[in-house]
Amino acid sequence: MSPSPASQEAVGGEASSRRGSLHVALSVLAFAAVALLVWSFWLPAEHRYFNYETRTHGFNWDLKVYYAAGNNWALGIDPYGNQYQAPIRFKGQTTVRFIYLPTLLPAYRWLAHLPYRKLRYDWLYLNFAVLAAAAVVAVALERGRRLEVTAAILLLGVVSFPLLYHIREGNIDMIVAGLATSGFLLYGRYRSWPAAILLALAVVTKLTPLLVVAALGSYYRDWRFLAKTLSATAVLVALSLIWVPAHFYDEAAHVLFVRSRSMTGYVNQSAMRLLFNVPWGARIAGVLAFAGLLVGLYALGRRRMARTDSIARHGEAPDVRVLMLTALVMLLFSPIAWIWTYVWVIIPLAMLLVGRQRVRGTAALAMLLVAAALMSAPIARHGPVLDLLTMLGGVVGLACLVLCVIGVIDVGHKPGAAASLR
């Protein structure tokens, strides 16, 4: 005699309740682990990295580049000038010339009026605030999995060596990653204008998020979104021309082209460092990889019939695999991807591990966990493998997503599960 529908429903509800209790218990354990790690490991490490000083570079080398660019421009010195131009306020120390678009130079000029000691702390708080805002957006979209995703983001952040290295250098990638991630996750809402504006801000801050814009447009075949984002970018550039000389954009283009050649050294965790001795090798390989990504996403979007309106209607996040794929291709195939740029993966990786769009196949989950471990681990300055751990983690993560897409390994999505690339 088969069980009645009522008894089946009761058993199903009981199993669902047990799974919910297990998820809560595991999340509480994860929060406890985060608290323990923060107190015993992260706070001492953060203090040590933040206050790392060298005789020639001082504190927070990259922040000093932005600070010196604004300060020197205010004094009539070309920020794109001599590569090792001595900054006015840091006698006896060196910095490199400005290597970003000049759109935000007025902001850096304003920052240069602040005492550098105070600015170091304000800059750190700003970086964390922008990345935390992106995490809040991600968690808000994870109905039913918010506790798990919050715990995963915190845990991945606390154990992330790239994050600590970012604190040491005072770079801007936490801000760029936060803006680009928020823009990606807000795509499809309010006619995508918030996404377009946030991504435009990310692009003028550091040019690489253009690939995220192109990936969204290709996957969802949303040419209006591309036009909106490019229009918002053009407005920001036009506004900057009120203060910034137009020839700075020509100089920036020249500097960026020169910097598009790869380099060796453990701080570069791009796969293109392996092509350092091949003339134009990194540039050609990068262009081919970026083009292949966009063509592949366009084909996948057509196959899945991915639609922007379905995102807003169902309240889902856009397909997070698109963001993760794009971030990994950008990091692995850019001529230079400093260790700290891997802060890009923290939020999408957490969403893929425990969120609504998580992978459930054993092989895919195992590969993502290995990728997370490698991309979080400290790396050695020397060694045939130990100085490449972050890059190897990116390779494993990219291989996992590609194998899931082409169906070689099973992602284990149940019928009707949210946002699969398959």
C-alpha positions as CSV (number, residue, x, y, z in Angstrom):
1,M,0.0,0.0,0.0
2,S,1.5,3.3,-1.1
3,P,1.8,6.2,1.4
4,S,-0.9,8.8,1.2
5,P,0.0,12.3,-0.3
6,A,-0.4,13.8,3.1
7,S,2.2,11.5,4.6
8,Q,4.5,12.1,1.7
9,E,4.1,15.8,2.2
10,A,4.8,15.5,5.9
11,V,8.0,13.4,5.2
12,G,9.2,16.0,2.6
13,G,8.5,18.9,5.0
14,E,10.4,17.1,7.8
15,A,13.4,16.4,5.5
16,S,13.4,20.0,4.3
17,S,13.3,21.2,7.9
18,R,16.3,19.0,8.8
19,R,18.2,20.4,5.8
20,G,17.4,23.9,6.9
21,S,18.6,23.2,10.4
22,L,21.8,21.7,9.1
23,H,22.4,24.8,6.9
24,V,21.9,27.1,9.9
25,A,24.2,25.0,12.1
26,L,26.9,24.9,9.4
27,S,26.6,28.7,8.9
28,V,26.9,29.3,12.6
29,L,30.1,27.2,12.6
30,A,31.4,29.2,9.7
31,F,30.7,32.5,11.5
32,A,32.5,31.1,14.6
33,A,35.4,30.1,12.4
34,V,35.5,33.6,10.9
35,A,35.5,35.2,14.3
36,L,38.3,33.0,15.5
37,L,40.4,33.6,12.3
38,V,39.8,37.3,12.5
39,W,40.9,37.5,16.1
40,S,43.9,35.1,16.0
41,F,45.1,35.5,12.4
42,W,43.6,38.3,10.3
43,L,43.8,41.3,12.6
44,P,47.5,40.8,13.4
45,A,48.2,40.0,9.7
46,E,46.3,43.1,8.5
47,H,48.2,45.3,10.9
48,R,51.5,43.9,9.7
49,Y,50.6,44.2,6.0
50,F,49.1,47.6,6.3
51,N,52.1,49.0,8.1
52,Y,54.7,47.3,5.8
53,E,57.3,49.9,4.9
54,T,60.3,50.0,2.6
55,R,63.1,52.7,2.6
56,T,62.6,53.6,-1.1
57,H,58.8,53.1,-1.4
58,G,57.4,53.9,2.1
59,F,53.9,52.8,3.0
60,N,51.2,51.6,0.6
61,W,53.0,51.9,-2.7
62,D,50.0,52.1,-5.1
63,L,48.1,54.6,-3.0
64,K,51.2,56.8,-3.2
65,V,51.0,56.6,-7.0
66,Y,47.5,58.1,-6.9
67,Y,48.4,60.6,-4.3
68,A,51.6,61.7,-6.1
69,A,49.7,62.0,-9.4
70,G,47.1,64.4,-7.9
71,N,49.7,66.3,-5.9
72,N,52.1,66.7,-8.9
73,W,49.3,67.7,-11.3
74,A,48.2,70.4,-8.8
75,L,51.8,71.7,-8.9
76,G,51.8,71.7,-12.8
77,I,53.8,68.5,-13.2
78,D,52.6,66.0,-15.9
79,P,51.5,62.9,-14.0
80,Y,52.2,60.8,-17.1
81,G,55.7,62.2,-17.3
82,N,59.1,60.6,-16.3
83,Q,58.5,57.0,-15.2
84,Y,60.4,57.4,-11.9
85,Q,59.5,61.0,-11.3
86,A,60.2,61.8,-7.6
87,P,57.0,62.8,-5.9
88,I,57.1,66.2,-4.3
89,R,55.9,65.2,-0.8
90,F,58.0,62.0,-0.5
91,K,61.6,63.1,-0.7
92,G,64.1,60.2,-1.0
93,Q,61.3,57.8,-2.1
94,T,60.2,56.9,-5.6
95,T,57.0,56.2,-7.4
96,V,56.0,55.3,-11.0
97,R,54.1,57.5,-13.4
98,F,50.3,57.4,-13.4
99,I,49.0,54.5,-15.5
100,Y,45.3,55.0,-15.4
101,L,42.7,57.0,-17.3
102,P,42.8,60.7,-16.2
103,T,39.0,60.8,-15.6
104,L,39.5,60.6,-11.8
105,L,42.5,62.8,-11.6
106,P,40.4,65.7,-10.1
107,A,39.5,63.3,-7.3
108,Y,43.1,62.3,-6.7
109,R,44.0,66.0,-6.7
110,W,41.5,66.6,-3.9
111,L,42.9,63.6,-2.0
112,A,46.4,65.0,-2.3
113,H,45.3,67.9,0.0
114,L,44.8,65.4,2.8
115,P,47.7,64.4,5.1
116,Y,49.0,61.1,3.8
117,R,48.9,59.4,7.2
118,K,45.2,60.1,7.5
119,L,44.5,59.3,3.9
120,R,46.0,55.8,4.3
121,Y,43.2,54.9,6.8
122,D,40.5,56.7,4.9
123,W,41.5,54.8,1.7
124,L,41.5,51.5,3.5
125,Y,38.0,52.2,4.8
126,L,36.8,53.3,1.4
127,N,38.1,50.1,-0.3
128,F,36.3,47.9,2.3
129,A,33.1,49.9,2.1
130,V,32.8,49.5,-1.7
131,L,33.6,45.8,-1.6
132,A,31.2,45.3,1.4
133,A,28.5,47.1,-0.5
134,A,28.9,44.6,-3.4
135,A,28.7,41.8,-0.8
136,V,25.4,43.3,0.5
137,V,23.9,43.3,-3.0
138,A,25.0,39.7,-3.5
139,V,23.5,38.6,-0.2
140,A,20.2,40.5,-0.9
141,L,19.7,38.5,-4.1
142,E,20.2,35.2,-2.4
143,R,16.8,34.6,-0.9
144,G,16.8,31.4,1.2
145,R,20.7,31.3,1.1
146,R,21.6,34.6,2.7
147,L,23.1,33.2,5.8
148,E,25.3,30.7,3.9
149,V,26.5,33.3,1.3
150,T,27.3,35.8,4.0
151,A,29.4,33.2,5.9
152,A,31.1,32.1,2.7
153,I,32.0,35.7,1.6
154,L,33.4,36.4,5.1
155,L,35.4,33.1,5.2
156,L,36.9,33.6,1.7
157,G,37.8,37.2,2.6
158,V,39.5,36.3,5.9
159,V,41.7,33.6,4.4
160,S,42.4,35.5,1.2
161,F,46.2,36.3,0.7
162,P,45.4,38.6,-2.3
163,L,43.2,40.7,0.1
164,L,46.0,41.1,2.6
165,Y,48.5,42.0,-0.2
166,H,45.9,44.5,-1.5
167,I,45.9,46.1,2.0
168,R,49.7,46.3,1.9
169,E,49.9,48.0,-1.5
170,G,46.9,50.3,-1.1
171,N,45.6,49.5,-4.5
172,I,42.2,50.4,-6.0
173,D,41.1,46.9,-7.1
174,M,38.8,46.4,-4.2
175,I,36.9,49.5,-5.3
176,V,37.0,48.5,-9.0
177,A,35.9,44.9,-8.2
178,G,33.1,46.2,-5.8
179,L,31.7,48.6,-8.4
180,A,31.9,46.0,-11.2
181,T,30.4,43.2,-9.1
182,S,27.5,45.5,-7.9
183,G,26.9,46.6,-11.5
184,F,26.8,43.1,-12.7
185,L,24.4,41.9,-10.0
186,L,22.1,44.8,-10.5
187,Y,21.8,44.2,-14.2
188,G,18.2,43.9,-15.4
189,R,16.8,46.1,-12.6
190,Y,15.5,49.6,-13.1
191,R,16.1,49.3,-16.9
192,S,19.8,48.5,-16.0
193,W,20.7,52.1,-15.4
194,P,22.2,51.5,-11.9
195,A,24.3,48.7,-13.5
196,A,25.4,50.9,-16.4
197,I,26.4,53.8,-14.1
198,L,28.3,51.5,-11.6
199,L,30.1,49.7,-14.5
200,A,30.9,53.1,-16.1
201,L,32.5,54.2,-12.8
202,A,34.5,51.0,-12.7
203,V,35.7,51.5,-16.3
204,V,36.9,55.0,-15.8
205,T,38.7,53.9,-12.6
206,K,40.5,51.0,-14.3
207,L,39.9,50.1,-17.9
208,T,39.6,46.3,-17.4
209,P,35.9,46.2,-16.4
210,L,35.1,46.9,-20.0
211,L,35.3,43.1,-20.4
212,V,32.5,42.7,-17.8
213,V,30.3,45.1,-19.8
214,A,31.0,43.3,-23.1
215,A,30.4,39.9,-21.4
216,L,26.9,41.0,-20.1
217,G,26.0,42.5,-23.5
218,S,27.1,39.3,-25.3
219,Y,25.5,36.8,-23.1
220,Y,22.1,38.5,-22.8
221,R,22.5,40.0,-26.3
222,D,21.5,43.4,-24.8
223,W,22.9,46.0,-27.1
224,R,20.9,48.7,-25.4
225,F,22.7,48.0,-22.1
226,L,26.1,48.4,-23.9
227,A,24.9,51.7,-25.3
228,K,23.7,52.8,-21.8
229,T,27.1,51.9,-20.2
230,L,29.1,53.5,-23.0
231,S,26.9,56.6,-22.7
232,A,27.5,56.8,-19.0
233,T,31.2,56.4,-19.5
234,A,31.2,59.2,-22.1
235,V,29.4,61.5,-19.7
236,L,32.0,60.9,-17.0
237,V,34.8,61.5,-19.5
238,A,33.2,64.7,-20.8
239,L,32.7,66.0,-17.2
240,S,36.4,65.3,-16.5
241,L,37.4,67.5,-19.5
242,I,36.1,70.5,-17.5
243,W,39.3,70.1,-15.4
244,V,41.6,67.6,-17.2
245,P,43.5,68.6,-20.4
246,A,42.4,66.5,-23.3
247,H,46.0,65.5,-24.2
248,F,46.1,63.5,-20.9
249,Y,43.9,60.9,-22.6
250,D,46.4,60.6,-25.4
251,E,49.2,60.2,-22.9
252,A,47.2,57.6,-21.0
253,A,46.6,55.6,-24.1
254,H,50.4,55.5,-24.8
255,V,51.2,54.5,-21.2
256,L,48.6,51.7,-21.2
257,F,49.9,50.4,-24.5
258,V,53.4,50.3,-23.1
259,R,52.2,48.6,-20.0
260,S,50.4,45.9,-22.1
261,R,53.6,43.9,-22.3
262,S,53.8,41.2,-19.6
263,M,56.4,40.8,-17.0
264,T,58.0,38.1,-14.9
265,G,58.1,37.9,-11.1
266,Y,55.9,36.3,-8.5
267,V,53.7,39.4,-8.1
268,N,52.3,38.8,-11.6
269,Q,49.8,36.0,-11.4
270,S,48.7,36.2,-15.0
271,A,49.3,33.1,-17.2
272,M,50.7,35.6,-19.8
273,R,53.9,35.9,-17.7
274,L,54.9,32.5,-19.3
275,L,55.0,34.4,-22.7
276,F,57.2,37.1,-21.4
277,N,60.0,36.3,-23.9
278,V,57.6,35.9,-26.9
279,P,57.3,39.3,-28.8
280,W,53.7,40.4,-28.7
281,G,52.8,36.9,-27.3
282,A,50.9,38.2,-24.3
283,R,49.0,40.8,-26.3
284,I,47.9,38.4,-29.0
285,A,47.0,35.6,-26.6
286,G,45.0,38.1,-24.5
287,V,43.0,39.5,-27.4
288,L,42.2,35.9,-28.6
289,A,41.1,34.8,-25.1
290,F,38.9,37.9,-24.7
291,A,37.4,37.5,-28.1
292,G,36.8,33.8,-27.5
293,L,35.1,34.5,-24.2
294,L,32.7,37.0,-25.8
295,V,31.9,34.7,-28.8
296,G,31.4,31.7,-26.4
297,L,29.1,33.7,-24.1
298,Y,27.0,34.9,-27.1
299,A,26.6,31.4,-28.3
300,L,25.7,30.1,-24.8
301,G,23.2,33.0,-24.3
302,R,21.5,32.1,-27.5
303,R,21.3,28.4,-26.6
304,R,19.9,29.1,-23.2
305,M,17.6,31.9,-24.6
306,A,19.0,34.1,-21.7
307,R,16.7,37.1,-21.4
308,T,17.1,40.3,-19.3
309,D,13.4,40.5,-18.5
310,S,13.4,37.1,-16.8
311,I,16.0,38.3,-14.3
312,A,13.9,41.2,-13.1
313,R,10.7,39.2,-13.2
314,H,12.0,36.3,-11.0
315,G,14.2,38.5,-8.8
316,E,17.3,36.4,-9.6
317,A,20.8,37.6,-9.9
318,P,22.2,37.5,-13.5
319,D,24.1,34.3,-14.2
320,V,27.0,34.5,-11.7
321,R,29.0,32.0,-13.8
322,V,29.3,34.7,-16.5
323,L,30.9,37.0,-13.9
324,M,33.3,34.3,-12.6
325,L,34.2,33.3,-16.2
326,T,34.9,36.8,-17.2
327,A,36.9,37.7,-14.0
328,L,39.1,34.6,-14.5
329,V,39.7,35.2,-18.2
330,M,40.5,38.8,-17.4
331,L,43.0,37.8,-14.7
332,L,44.6,34.9,-16.5
333,F,44.9,36.5,-19.9
334,S,45.7,40.1,-19.1
335,P,49.4,40.9,-19.6
336,I,49.7,41.7,-15.9
337,A,47.5,40.5,-13.1
338,W,49.0,41.4,-9.7
339,I,48.3,39.1,-6.8
340,W,45.9,41.5,-5.2
341,T,43.6,41.7,-8.3
342,Y,42.3,38.2,-7.3
343,V,40.0,40.0,-4.8
344,W,37.7,40.0,-7.8
345,V,36.8,36.3,-7.2
346,I,35.7,36.5,-3.6
347,I,32.0,37.3,-4.0
348,P,31.2,35.3,-7.2
349,L,33.1,32.3,-5.8
350,A,31.1,32.4,-2.6
351,M,27.8,32.6,-4.6
352,L,28.9,29.6,-6.7
353,L,29.9,27.5,-3.7
354,V,26.8,28.0,-1.5
355,G,24.3,30.3,-3.2
356,R,21.2,29.7,-5.2
357,Q,23.3,29.2,-8.3
358,R,25.7,26.9,-6.6
359,V,27.2,23.9,-8.3
360,R,25.9,20.6,-6.9
361,G,27.9,18.1,-8.9
362,T,30.7,16.4,-6.8
363,A,33.5,16.9,-9.4
364,A,32.5,20.6,-10.1
365,L,32.3,21.4,-6.3
366,A,35.7,19.7,-5.7
367,M,37.4,21.7,-8.4
368,L,35.9,24.9,-7.2
369,L,37.1,24.2,-3.6
370,V,40.6,23.4,-4.9
371,A,40.5,26.7,-6.9
372,A,39.4,28.6,-3.8
373,A,42.2,27.1,-1.7
374,L,44.9,27.9,-4.3
375,M,43.6,31.5,-4.9
376,S,43.5,32.1,-1.2
377,A,46.9,30.6,-0.3
378,P,50.1,32.6,0.3
379,I,52.7,32.2,-2.4
380,A,56.4,32.0,-2.3
381,R,58.8,34.4,-4.0
382,H,60.7,31.6,-5.7
383,G,60.0,28.1,-6.8
384,P,58.7,26.4,-10.0
385,V,55.2,26.0,-8.6
386,L,55.0,27.8,-5.2
387,D,55.2,31.3,-6.9
388,L,52.3,30.4,-9.2
389,L,49.7,29.2,-6.8
390,T,47.2,32.0,-7.3
391,M,47.4,31.6,-11.1
392,L,47.0,27.8,-10.8
393,G,43.9,28.4,-8.7
394,G,42.5,30.6,-11.5
395,V,43.3,27.9,-14.1
396,V,41.5,25.2,-12.0
397,G,38.5,27.5,-11.5
398,L,38.3,28.4,-15.2
399,A,38.7,24.7,-16.2
400,C,35.9,23.8,-13.9
401,L,33.5,26.4,-15.4
402,V,34.4,25.5,-18.9
403,L,34.0,21.8,-18.3
404,C,30.6,22.4,-16.7
405,V,29.5,24.5,-19.7
406,I,30.4,22.0,-22.3
407,G,28.9,19.1,-20.2
408,V,32.1,17.1,-19.5
409,I,31.4,17.3,-15.7
410,D,27.9,17.4,-14.2
411,V,27.0,20.5,-12.3
412,G,24.1,18.6,-10.7
413,H,21.4,21.3,-11.2
414,K,17.9,20.1,-10.4
415,P,15.1,20.9,-12.8
416,G,14.1,24.5,-12.5
417,A,17.2,25.5,-10.5
418,A,18.3,29.0,-11.0
419,A,20.6,30.2,-13.7
420,S,22.6,27.4,-15.2
421,L,24.9,27.9,-18.1
422,R,24.0,24.4,-19.4
